[in-house]
């Protein structure tokens, strides 16, 4: 296989992202990307520090793409309208790019992830502000929405809904309605000491 000229960290990251979508984020390694672009793995170490660095770059790319999609979809929206747009974008991105979606769900240590992740978080917090949630409750609400949506996406991708009724689309609509109800009726702040719940 002939080597390809003009390799850059950006082009290698895109190749890795495409690989993640095809075979899974956890399968992304320098060796696999080198095979894809037609060079020996050693040739990539002038651009990358290793497989962890490569996967971190894919995570940053994915968060950036997701943030850009959300910015467009959420412009001028608030309340239920914004929530509907948020979950629709998250789901469509996961369906279009399953490996990259996985990459947005892992812990990232690369400094470049800060701004990309912060943009997505800020957009989600903005929705919670629109529901009138106080600052100390917004992170809880963001976690509720994110974990609910991601859980549904993962279960459906794994075929968990294939052999039961009703249609997953009906459940998705009901899930979004339930999230809206939860956000509009958010409980009063609880004590920070969670140990009381296990007493």
Secondary structure, DSSP 8 states (H G I E B T S, - for coil): ----S---HHHHHHHHHHHHHHH-GGG--HHHHHHHHTS-GGGGGGT-S-HHHHHHHHHHHHHHHHHHHHHHHHTT--HHHHHHHHHHHHHHHHHH-HHHHHHTTS---STTHHHHHHHHHHHHHHHHHHTT--HHHHHHHHHHHHHHHHHHHHHHHTTTTTTSSS-HHHHHHHHHHHHHHHHHT------S-GGGGG-
